Amino acid sequence: MNKQLLILVLILVPTILFAQATKRVRDRGANETYHVLRSDENIRHGEYRKFDSKRRLLISGQYKLGERDGFWIHFTHPDNTVAEIYCYTEDGLIYQNPDLFHDTTRYRVIIDGNIISTTLCSPPVFLRGEKEMFRQLANTTQYPTRARESGIFGTVIVLFTIDKFGKASNHRIGVSLGQGVDEAAIDAYKALPNTWLPGILNGEPVDVVVGFPVKFTMSR
């Protein structure tokens, strides 16, 4: 089977493979559509699609009883190029477009308990997109009253590990502001959906230490 046919087959995998009754949900704020169980609307089950602001498909995948399942395909635009195909059933990256990844950033990778600094074939990616991640952070981050009253502002850097299964853990502070701000920043990242595409090294998913900011300004 050639690559184009394989991709087409993966995109067209029907949600009727899932035996339970579902209903379609469209989240306009997150630019995504998905299905949930009619018996429990907190559980995603069936086809998932993520779009950009121009309604171009960014991610196509599926859930099974709340867990990512099967093939997840990531696209880039404007030419609708397939960037990656990740198989959650087998926990492996099965395709990566070599023309799209030339990242020379060095990442902290955990191998056998040791941290090494190296480039990656692809870095960890928040499955809903970086723009959506920062939108959610802006909506959930609480500015502690005592910090605001004390004139504490600036940027906190939160470090955490994204493991080879795409789960974030071990949240901690890289750059601190104190006065309760550090804890608020960690809480905001812990509140994000724990859905990441893991970093890839030599074709295999690996545990990667990442750092992201949270900005606190007096205008909040």
N, C-alpha and C positions, 0 to 999 in steps of 0.2 A: 504494500500500500504506500503510495507516495505521500510526501509531507502535506501537500495541499488537501488531499482527500482525508487524511488522518485528522487534520484540524477541523475540517467540515463535519466529520462524524462526531467529534468531541463536542462541538458547539451545539449540534442538533440532538444530543442525548435528551430524550423526553422526560418530563417530570412524572409521566405515568408509570415509570419504573418504580416509583415510590407508592406503596400500596395504600397508605393512609390518606384520608381526605384532607386537602389543604386549601388555603385561599391566598390570593396574590395581594401583596402589600407594596405600595409605592411610597417611598420616603423622598419627598421632593427636596428637603433640606440636604440630605446626604447624596442625592442623585443616584439612588439605587432602587432596584426592585427585587423582591424575594418572596418566598412562600412560607407560610406558617401552618402549623397544624390547627385545624378547626377545633379540635378538642383542647388545645392549649396554645394560645396565640403567642406565648413567650418562646416557643420552640420553633426555630427555623427548620424547614423540611422541604426540599425541592430546589428548583432553579434559583440561582442568584445572578444578578447583573448589576454592574457599577458603570456609570456614565460620567463623562466630563460635562462642563457647563454648556457645551454645544450638542449634548445628547449623543455623543459618539461613545461607542462601547469601549470601556477600559478593562473590565474584568468580567469573565464569564465562568461560573462554577456552579456547585450544588452543595446543599446541606443534607445531612441525614440525621434526624433526631437531634438537631442542635449542633452537630459537629460538621466541619468541612469534610467533604467526601469526594472521591473520584478526581476528575481532572479540572484544574483551575487554569484558565488561559488569560494571560495579560497582553494587552495590545498597546501600541504606541500610535500616535497620530502626527501629521495629517493623513498618512497613507494606510492606516489600519494594519500596520505590521504586527505580526505576532512576536512578542518579546520573549515570553517564557511560557512553558507548560509545566505545571507541577502536579504530581499525582499524590493526593493525600491518602489514598488507599494503601499505597506502597511507601509513603513518606519519602518521595524522591523527585528530583528535578529530571524530567524526561526530555526537555528541549529548552535551549537557550539560544537566542539569535546572536551569533558572534559579532555581528556588525554593530550592535547597540551598546555593548559593554566594554568601555575602555577606561574604567575608573582607576586612577592611580592612588587614591586615598588609602592610607594604611590603617587597618582596623586591629583592634585587640581581640584576638581569637583564643578561646580556651580549648586546649588539646591535652587530654590526659591530666587534667588538673593544673596544667601550666599555661600561662598567658604569653602568647607570642604576638609580635607586630608584623602584619603582612597585608598585602593587597588581596582582594577577593574577586572571584569571578562575578559575583553580584552581592551587594550588601543586603542586610535585612530591610524589608519593606512593610510598612503598615498597609494591610490589605484594602482599607478603605481610602487610601491615598493620604499624602502628607497634608494637603489642604484641609481635608476633613478632620484629620487628627488635630491640627491647630485650631480649627473651628470648635471642636468639642472641648479642647482645653480652655479656650476663651470663655466657654459657657459654664464650665464646671469649677474653674479655679476660684477659690475663696481667698480674698485679701484679708488677712487677720486684722482686726480692729486695732490692736495694740501696735502692730507694725505701721499701719497707716497713721495713727496718731503720733507715732515717734518719728515719722518722716522717713521710714525705711522703704527704699525702692531700688530697682535694678533687676538683674537677671540671675536666676538660679539655674544651675545646670544639674539635671537629674541623670544619674547613671543607672543602667540596669542591663541585665543579660537577656538576650533573645536566644533561646536554645534551638537545637536542630529540629525541633517539632513546631517551631513558630510560637512559643509561649514566652512571655516576659516575666522575669522574676528578679529577686535580689535588688530592689530599688533602693538607691542611696544617693547621697548628695556629693556632687563633684565640686561645685562652687556654691558657697553658702551666703545667705543674707541674715539669718538668725531671726529672732523675734516671732517665731511661729511660721515664718514664710517658707522655710525649708520643708516643714511637714505638709503645708498646703500644696506645695509643688509636687511632692511625692504622691499625695492623695489624688491629685488631678491625673497623674499618669496611671496610677493604679485603677482609676475609674474608666479608663479607655477599654473598649472591647479587646480582649486578649487574642487578637487575630493578626499574626504577622507571617510574612513569607520569610523563612530563615535565610541567613547568609550562606553563600555557596563558595566552597574552596575546593579546587580540583574536582569539580563535579559532584561534591558531596555536601550536604547541609552540615553546618558547624555551629557551635555556641559562640556568640559574638557579644562583646561588651560595647554598648552604644551610649551616647550622651545627647540629650536634647534639652533645649532651654524652656524656661517659663519666665515671661517678663511681668514685673510688677511696676506699675506706674501710678502716680498720685491721682491720675484722672480716672482710674477704675472706680 
